[in-house]
């Protein structure tokens, strides 16, 4: 798809959206994943000032009750709902009341469902399209992106054109090389999230780059698609979340052809959305040195759905994970003492005006000076030299105190523990609120655990694998290593439980980018927390 073709399609689709009377009160809603048709619908909507609301496909495909789709549809009252594959999305299309919205499908319409073919969502663009395009301004609502708090209730974050455009201008100023070498990216990050859509997709658009939609994901069975795509295309920048790098690195280590193609044109490696464990940083550095004889620049940034997304960014060389950079051009960051941390608050043209139809949430989100309360903490990488950047210091709401009164900084202990407990742990939830010792609920990494037990059948039940003495020993070894690093009782766990059940999207335990909601897990699995601290000690509890 060329830029010229995309513009022609966007105008024709935009004309069709205008003819249907779509607006902020009747926006376009997208249920399915990244794809060319999804991109065209998004561009058409943006072109004529019709807000688009991409929804996590997991809410439709991995949910049993479609509760989040129902809540979002009730809030938005969409005028049009799009899904790429009618058969794949038949369940949600049949179960959710979209209030008379026109259903548009790319293929496979279910029997008995009235739907428009996406190919027919076109109209010859006339003066109305030009007029609508001219009326699009900084305060025009471009998108509604949904984010869930600890309650799991979806909040519609208003994304204006001002937010999106100011973000891209800031990126252009801190990364001037984008204008010299239009970016080539291979990207799976979903467009219902701000990272994949507002940062990456818009960056390609702003700089005349090339985007290859990666149909893989960082999970067993789908990471292989990402690997196949990276064998075919050499990116100039590679974007991913820590879980994505964790899944990709083993393939880069053992596949010389993949490694060569991956690093051939690579100017920069970028991670965001969660803290990158230092062991993954070092593995990426080692792979780069192995392949090209030098380190590839590795950077990060920090932000949120409410900030479109970039607040801080790294535009200088850093030598370790955790640094999130300096405020982007045009953005102010205020550091406010909160207990024993510095809470980060944000003000700038990239910040949302609020949550759709939720004045209460909007009011609570801003302080008396108009700074957005993002909920994260930060500290200076070097207090004597602030220009060296800010380090991410965890979520304010996740930290807790032990009975001794000592604070446990969940973000810091989680990142260190993931490195120490590799390859057993996929992710970790830290326990111990008002208890004497910290503990871990460990989401198992099935491939890593099975690799420790090569003599077990490939189809051995996961529970059997997790109970194997070699897996238990590896976990104990990692826990002991954490304790030996020192720092006191708040920096290691004395007990852990390995969990075979993966985190639940329905229960808001995980986002589709892989971010674990600590509070939701602790609430849903309170019985496991009780087992962790039960006396006499539960046989399944691994302790040091």
Buried (B, 14 or more C-beta within 10 A) or exposed (E): EEEEEBEEBBBBBBBBBBEBEBBBEBBBBBBBBBBBBBBBBBBBBBBBBBBBBBBBBBBBBEBEEBBBBBBBBEBBBBBBBBBBBBEBBBBBBEEBEBEEBBBBBBBBBBEEEEBBEBEEBBBEBEEBBEEBBEEBEEEBBBBBBBBBBBEBBBBBBBBBBBBBBBBBBBBBEBBEEBEEEEBBBBBBBBBBBBBBBBBBBBBBBBBEBEBBBBBBBBEEEBBEBBBEBBBEBBBBBBBBBBBBBBBBBBBBBEBEEBBEBBBEEBBBBBBBBBBBBBBBBEBBBEBBEEBBEEBBBBBBBBBBBBBBBBBBBBBBEBEEBBBBBBBBBBBBBBBEEEEEBBBBBBBBBBBBBBBBEBEEBBEEBBBEEEBBBBBBBBBBBEEEEEEBBBBBBBBBEBBBBBEEEEBBBBBBBBBBBBBBBBBBBBBBBBBBBEBEBBBBBBBBBBEBBBBBBEEBEEEEEBEEBBBBEBBBEBBBEBBEBBBEEEEEBBBBBBBBBBBBEBBBBBBBBBBBBBBBBBBBBBBBBEEBBEBBBEEEEBEBBBBB
